[in-house]
Amino acid sequence: MKPRRFGYDRGRRAAALLVLLLCLCLSSAFLLLLHGSSGPLEPAAEEKAAAGARVAEARAEVEEAPLPPGNSKVAFLFIARNRLPLELVWDAFFRGDKEGRFSIFVHSRPGFVLTRATTRSRFFYNRQVNNSIQVDWGEASMITAERILLSHALKDPLNERFVFVSDSCVPLYNFSYTYDYIMSSSTSFVDSFADTKAGRYNPRMDPIIPVENWRKGSQWAVLIKRHAEVVVEDEVVLPEFQKHCRRRPLPEFWRDWDRPIPAEAWKAHNCIPDEHYVQTLLAQTGLEEELTRRSVTHSAWDLSASKDRERRGWHPVTYKVSDATPALIKSIKGIDNIYYETENRREWCTSNGKPAPCFLFARKFTRGAGLKLLDSEVKEPGGSAPAFLQRGVGTSTE
């Protein structure tokens, strides 16, 4: 009887062991399946949440903390039709910065994208704004484009100065000199003077914009951050410009004034919005004392005696290949004062409290003229900047 009991007990134990092993296998399989399907999601979600918290915290620190010395940037705001014809000139200019002290924003026609196929400078890749509009010369759409550029540039808290740049504009000095010139001033550079000519101011703007606040000047301004914010947040002056500031619809072939102009054409107010808006807005808001009332971008207008029809009229002269000479650049760099006849005011140009050239940029240059300026055998000592970007006699970055 004992052997039978022994065999029976051994059979029960084997069966129990088999059941136990089966349970362990099933449990392990279930755990593996559970771990494989849902286990990784929890750490990933936690990690994602932690990363989001770190990003939010970093952004908060950037927005709240004072800017570290030397990290302030100049935002270059390009207004272009399509491509940037002088991209290679600006490429040489931006290569002069090794500290990330600039940012670039481009307003071009809607849908235009800056890629390797549309620009030869890596500095402009994908720098177009994504909400551009169609801009027509002499219309309020130009100042809307300026506001769009400023709104994008203000999103970067390190941008402290905002420079409006034409697609036909070239820099006159290297990046370091230009940066120091702009950043050393606590004021905006805005060409602004009292406009006493009849026909520009529309009395319908009064009393929202009284005539004593009406100003005129170049649109190519350099704004400090406070003034850039005023422009973007304006909801009072802009609507008046959109309603009452419009250019007189004259055909281009009347630019030389040799042909008679219909009498009814003079009845319209000849108001070019971008020549008045920023200047009038800052006067209207009581900020003129915070301006250096001159532009740092040179344009040649006084060519009424020229025999070239294209060099007379409503637009500044366009410099062609034959004009792009060292003598031209030297003459522009040599200007040290600007006279405003309507105010009997002469602006002697300074930088950091010392006499300095008036202009950092110049327009209007064709693509060929810009390439000619680049094609120079004379380089800056120890560098690769073209000769026309050298600091020049009498300038300093100290």
C-alpha positions as CSV (number, residue, x, y, z in Angstrom):
1,M,0.0,0.0,0.0
2,K,2.8,2.4,0.7
3,P,4.2,2.3,-2.8
4,R,0.8,3.1,-4.2
5,R,0.4,6.1,-1.8
6,F,3.8,7.3,-2.8
7,G,3.0,7.2,-6.5
8,Y,-0.3,8.9,-6.0
9,D,1.4,11.7,-4.0
10,R,4.0,12.1,-6.7
11,G,1.3,12.4,-9.3
12,R,-0.5,15.1,-7.3
13,R,2.6,17.1,-6.9
14,A,3.5,16.9,-10.6
15,A,0.0,18.1,-11.5
16,A,0.2,20.9,-9.0
17,L,3.6,21.9,-10.3
18,L,2.3,21.9,-13.9
19,V,-0.6,24.1,-12.9
20,L,1.7,26.4,-11.1
21,L,4.0,26.7,-14.1
22,L,1.0,27.3,-16.4
23,C,-0.2,30.1,-14.1
24,L,3.3,31.7,-14.0
25,C,3.5,31.5,-17.8
26,L,0.1,33.1,-18.2
27,S,0.9,35.8,-15.7
28,S,4.2,36.6,-17.4
29,A,2.6,36.7,-20.8
30,F,-0.1,39.1,-19.5
31,L,2.5,41.3,-17.8
32,L,4.6,41.4,-21.0
33,L,1.5,42.3,-23.0
34,L,0.5,45.0,-20.6
35,H,4.0,46.4,-20.4
36,G,4.4,46.4,-24.2
37,S,1.1,48.1,-24.9
38,S,0.8,50.7,-22.2
39,G,4.0,50.8,-20.2
40,P,6.1,53.1,-22.5
41,L,3.2,55.7,-22.9
42,E,3.3,56.8,-19.3
43,P,7.0,57.7,-19.2
44,A,6.8,59.3,-22.6
45,A,3.8,61.4,-21.5
46,E,5.6,62.4,-18.3
47,E,8.7,63.2,-20.2
48,K,6.8,65.3,-22.7
49,A,5.0,67.2,-19.9
50,A,8.3,67.8,-18.1
51,A,9.9,69.1,-21.4
52,G,6.9,71.4,-21.9
53,A,7.3,72.7,-18.4
54,R,11.0,73.3,-19.0
55,V,10.3,75.2,-22.2
56,A,7.6,77.3,-20.6
57,E,10.0,78.0,-17.7
58,A,12.8,79.0,-20.0
59,R,10.5,81.3,-22.0
60,A,9.4,82.9,-18.7
61,E,13.0,83.5,-17.7
62,V,13.8,85.0,-21.0
63,E,10.9,87.4,-20.9
64,E,11.3,88.4,-17.3
65,A,15.1,88.4,-16.9
66,P,17.1,91.5,-17.9
67,L,18.9,91.1,-21.2
68,P,22.5,89.9,-20.8
69,P,25.1,92.5,-22.0
70,G,26.0,92.1,-25.6
71,N,22.9,90.0,-26.5
72,S,20.8,92.8,-27.8
73,K,20.0,92.4,-31.5
74,V,19.2,94.7,-34.5
75,A,16.3,93.5,-36.5
76,F,16.6,94.2,-40.2
77,L,13.2,94.5,-41.8
78,F,13.3,94.2,-45.6
79,I,10.5,95.4,-47.8
80,A,10.8,93.6,-51.1
81,R,8.7,93.0,-54.2
82,N,9.8,89.4,-54.8
83,R,13.5,88.4,-54.6
84,L,16.2,90.4,-52.9
85,P,18.4,91.7,-55.8
86,L,21.2,92.8,-53.5
87,E,21.3,89.6,-51.3
88,L,25.0,89.0,-52.0
89,V,25.9,92.6,-50.8
90,W,24.0,91.9,-47.5
91,D,25.5,88.4,-47.3
92,A,28.9,90.1,-47.1
93,F,27.6,92.5,-44.5
94,F,26.1,89.9,-42.2
95,R,29.2,87.7,-42.4
96,G,30.9,90.4,-40.4
97,D,28.9,89.4,-37.3
98,K,30.2,86.5,-35.2
99,E,28.0,87.0,-32.2
100,G,24.5,86.6,-33.4
101,R,23.6,90.3,-33.0
102,F,21.0,90.6,-35.8
103,S,17.8,89.1,-37.0
104,I,16.2,89.3,-40.5
105,F,12.5,89.6,-41.5
106,V,11.4,90.0,-45.1
107,H,8.0,91.2,-46.4
108,S,7.6,90.1,-50.0
109,R,4.5,89.3,-52.1
110,P,2.1,86.8,-50.6
111,G,3.2,83.2,-51.2
112,F,6.8,84.0,-52.0
113,V,9.3,81.8,-50.0
114,L,13.0,82.4,-49.6
115,T,14.7,79.1,-50.3
116,R,17.9,77.9,-52.0
117,A,16.0,78.3,-55.3
118,T,15.1,82.0,-54.7
119,T,18.1,83.4,-52.8
120,R,21.9,82.8,-52.8
121,S,22.4,83.9,-49.2
122,R,21.8,81.4,-46.4
123,F,21.0,84.4,-44.1
124,F,17.7,84.8,-45.9
125,Y,16.5,81.2,-46.0
126,N,12.8,81.1,-44.8
127,R,13.0,84.6,-43.4
128,Q,9.8,85.8,-45.1
129,V,6.8,86.6,-42.9
130,N,3.9,84.3,-43.3
131,N,1.1,86.9,-43.5
132,S,2.4,89.3,-46.1
133,I,0.0,91.4,-48.2
134,Q,0.1,92.9,-51.7
135,V,1.8,96.3,-51.4
136,D,1.2,99.2,-53.8
137,W,3.5,102.2,-53.9
138,G,1.9,105.3,-52.5
139,E,-0.9,103.4,-50.8
140,A,-1.6,102.6,-47.1
141,S,-0.7,99.0,-47.7
142,M,3.0,100.1,-47.4
143,I,2.5,101.1,-43.8
144,T,0.5,97.9,-43.1
145,A,3.5,95.9,-44.3
146,E,5.8,97.9,-42.0
147,R,3.5,97.1,-39.0
148,I,3.5,93.4,-40.0
149,L,7.3,93.3,-40.0
150,L,7.5,95.0,-36.6
151,S,4.9,92.7,-35.1
152,H,7.0,89.7,-36.1
153,A,10.3,91.2,-34.9
154,L,8.9,92.2,-31.6
155,K,8.2,88.5,-30.7
156,D,11.9,88.1,-30.2
157,P,12.7,89.8,-26.8
158,L,16.3,90.3,-27.8
159,N,15.5,92.6,-30.7
160,E,16.2,96.1,-29.4
161,R,16.4,98.1,-32.7
162,F,14.3,97.9,-35.8
163,V,15.7,99.0,-39.2
164,F,13.5,99.3,-42.2
165,V,15.4,98.3,-45.4
166,S,14.5,98.7,-49.0
167,D,15.3,95.9,-51.5
168,S,17.4,98.4,-53.4
169,C,19.4,99.5,-50.3
170,V,23.1,98.7,-49.6
171,P,25.1,99.0,-46.4
172,L,27.9,101.5,-46.4
173,Y,30.0,100.2,-43.5
174,N,30.8,96.8,-41.9
175,F,28.5,95.2,-39.4
176,S,30.4,96.1,-36.3
177,Y,30.5,99.8,-37.1
178,T,26.8,99.8,-38.1
179,Y,25.7,97.9,-35.0
180,D,27.7,100.2,-32.6
181,Y,26.4,103.3,-34.4
182,I,22.8,102.2,-34.0
183,M,23.0,100.8,-30.5
184,S,24.9,103.7,-29.0
185,S,21.9,105.9,-29.5
186,S,19.0,105.7,-27.1
187,T,16.8,107.4,-29.6
188,S,15.1,106.4,-32.9
189,F,16.5,107.7,-36.2
190,V,13.4,109.1,-37.9
191,D,13.6,111.6,-40.8
192,S,10.9,114.0,-39.6
193,F,10.1,117.7,-40.4
194,A,7.1,120.0,-40.5
195,D,5.3,119.7,-43.8
196,T,4.2,123.2,-44.9
197,K,3.4,122.4,-48.6
198,A,-0.3,122.6,-49.4
199,G,-2.0,119.5,-50.7
200,R,-0.5,116.8,-48.4
201,Y,-2.5,117.4,-45.2
202,N,-6.2,116.6,-45.5
203,P,-8.3,118.8,-43.2
204,R,-10.7,115.9,-42.8
205,M,-8.1,114.4,-40.5
206,D,-8.8,117.1,-37.9
207,P,-9.4,117.0,-35.0
208,I,-8.0,113.4,-34.7
209,I,-4.8,114.5,-36.3
210,P,-4.4,118.3,-36.0
211,V,-2.3,120.0,-38.6
212,E,0.4,121.0,-36.0
213,N,1.2,117.3,-35.6
214,W,1.5,116.7,-39.4
215,R,5.0,115.5,-40.3
216,K,6.9,114.4,-43.4
217,G,10.1,112.4,-44.0
218,S,11.6,109.2,-45.3
219,Q,10.0,105.8,-44.4
220,W,13.5,104.2,-43.9
221,A,13.7,104.7,-40.1
222,V,15.5,103.0,-37.2
223,L,13.2,102.5,-34.2
224,I,13.9,101.7,-30.6
225,K,11.6,99.0,-29.1
226,R,9.3,101.4,-27.4
227,H,8.5,103.3,-30.6
228,A,8.1,100.0,-32.5
229,E,5.5,99.0,-30.0
230,V,3.7,102.3,-30.5
231,V,3.5,101.7,-34.2
232,V,2.2,98.2,-33.9
233,E,-0.4,99.1,-31.2
234,D,-1.7,102.2,-33.0
235,E,-5.5,102.1,-33.6
236,V,-6.1,105.9,-33.9
237,V,-3.8,107.4,-36.5
238,L,-3.7,104.4,-39.0
239,P,-7.5,104.5,-39.8
240,E,-7.3,108.2,-40.6
241,F,-4.4,107.6,-43.0
242,Q,-6.3,104.8,-44.6
243,K,-9.3,107.1,-45.2
244,H,-7.7,110.4,-46.0
245,C,-4.1,110.0,-47.1
246,R,-3.9,108.9,-50.7
247,R,-1.6,109.7,-53.6
248,R,-2.7,111.8,-56.5
249,P,-3.4,109.5,-59.4
250,L,-0.9,110.9,-62.0
251,P,0.5,108.8,-64.8
252,E,4.2,108.1,-64.8
253,F,4.8,109.9,-68.1
254,W,4.0,113.2,-66.4
255,R,7.0,112.9,-64.1
256,D,9.1,115.4,-66.1
257,W,6.3,118.1,-65.9
258,D,6.7,118.9,-69.6
259,R,3.2,117.8,-70.4
260,P,0.1,119.7,-69.2
261,I,-1.6,118.1,-66.2
262,P,-5.5,118.1,-66.1
263,A,-6.8,120.7,-63.8
264,E,-9.0,118.2,-61.9
265,A,-5.9,116.2,-61.0
266,W,-4.8,119.0,-58.6
267,K,-8.0,118.8,-56.6
268,A,-7.0,115.6,-55.0
269,H,-4.7,115.6,-51.9
270,N,-1.3,114.1,-52.9
271,C,-0.5,112.2,-49.8
272,I,2.0,109.4,-49.7
273,P,1.2,107.4,-46.5
274,D,4.7,106.0,-45.8
275,E,6.3,109.5,-46.0
276,H,4.1,110.7,-43.2
277,Y,2.8,107.9,-41.0
278,V,5.5,107.0,-38.5
279,Q,6.6,110.7,-38.2
280,T,3.1,111.9,-37.6
281,L,2.2,109.1,-35.2
282,L,5.3,109.8,-33.0
283,A,4.5,113.5,-33.0
284,Q,0.9,112.8,-32.2
285,T,1.9,110.7,-29.2
286,G,4.3,113.3,-27.8
287,L,7.5,111.2,-28.5
288,E,9.4,113.6,-30.8
289,E,11.8,114.4,-28.0
290,E,12.9,110.8,-28.1
291,L,13.9,111.0,-31.8
292,T,17.1,111.9,-33.7
293,R,15.2,113.6,-36.5
294,R,17.1,112.4,-39.4
295,S,17.4,109.2,-41.5
296,V,20.5,107.0,-41.6
297,T,19.6,105.9,-45.2
298,H,20.7,108.1,-48.1
299,S,18.6,108.8,-51.1
300,A,19.4,111.2,-53.9
301,W,16.4,113.4,-54.9
302,D,17.9,116.7,-56.1
303,L,18.3,115.8,-59.8
304,S,15.7,117.9,-61.4
305,A,18.2,119.3,-63.9
306,S,19.2,115.9,-65.1
307,K,18.5,115.1,-68.8
308,D,17.6,111.5,-67.9
309,R,13.9,111.2,-67.6
310,E,14.2,108.3,-65.1
311,R,16.1,110.6,-62.7
312,R,13.3,113.1,-62.3
313,G,10.0,112.9,-60.6
314,W,8.5,111.3,-57.6
315,H,11.2,108.6,-57.0
316,P,14.9,109.0,-55.9
317,V,17.6,108.3,-58.5
318,T,18.5,104.7,-59.2
319,Y,22.2,104.1,-59.3
320,K,23.2,101.9,-62.2
321,V,26.4,100.0,-62.9
322,S,28.1,103.1,-64.3
323,D,27.3,105.0,-61.2
324,A,28.7,102.5,-58.7
325,T,32.1,104.0,-58.2
326,P,34.4,104.6,-55.2
327,A,33.8,108.3,-55.7
328,L,30.1,107.9,-55.2
329,I,30.4,105.9,-52.0
330,K,33.0,108.3,-50.7
331,S,30.8,111.3,-51.4
332,I,27.9,109.7,-49.5
333,K,30.1,108.7,-46.6
334,G,31.4,112.2,-46.5
335,I,28.1,113.8,-45.7
336,D,28.1,115.0,-42.0
337,N,25.1,117.3,-41.9
338,I,21.5,117.6,-43.2
339,Y,19.6,120.8,-43.7
340,Y,15.8,121.0,-43.3
341,E,14.5,124.1,-45.1
342,T,11.0,124.1,-43.8
343,E,12.2,124.3,-40.2
344,N,15.5,126.2,-40.9
345,R,17.2,123.4,-39.1
346,R,20.6,121.8,-39.7
347,E,21.3,118.4,-38.2
348,W,25.0,117.8,-37.5
349,C,25.4,114.1,-37.4
350,T,27.0,112.4,-34.4
351,S,27.4,108.9,-33.0
352,N,28.1,108.2,-29.3
353,G,28.6,111.9,-28.8
354,K,31.2,112.3,-31.5
355,P,31.0,113.7,-35.0
356,A,30.1,111.0,-37.5
357,P,28.9,110.3,-41.0
358,C,25.2,110.8,-41.4
359,F,24.4,107.7,-43.4
360,L,24.8,103.9,-42.7
361,F,22.9,102.8,-45.8
362,A,22.2,104.1,-49.3
363,R,19.6,103.5,-52.0
364,K,18.5,103.0,-54.8
365,F,21.1,100.5,-56.3
366,T,20.4,98.1,-59.1
367,R,21.6,94.5,-58.8
368,G,24.4,95.2,-61.3
369,A,25.5,98.2,-59.3
370,G,25.6,96.2,-56.1
371,L,27.6,93.4,-57.7
372,K,30.1,96.0,-59.0
373,L,30.6,97.3,-55.4
374,L,31.3,93.8,-54.3
375,D,33.8,93.2,-57.1
376,S,36.7,95.0,-55.5
377,E,40.3,93.8,-55.0
378,V,40.7,96.0,-51.9
379,K,39.7,94.1,-48.7
380,E,39.6,95.1,-45.1
381,P,42.9,94.3,-43.3
382,G,42.7,90.8,-41.9
383,G,39.2,90.3,-43.3
384,S,37.2,89.6,-46.4
385,A,34.8,92.5,-46.4
386,P,34.6,94.5,-49.7
387,A,36.3,97.8,-49.8
388,F,33.2,99.9,-49.7
389,L,32.2,98.3,-46.4
390,Q,35.4,99.6,-44.7
391,R,34.9,102.0,-41.9
392,G,36.6,104.8,-43.8
393,V,38.5,107.9,-42.6
394,G,37.1,109.7,-39.6
395,T,34.9,106.8,-38.4
396,S,35.4,104.8,-35.3
397,T,33.8,101.9,-33.5
398,E,35.4,102.6,-30.2
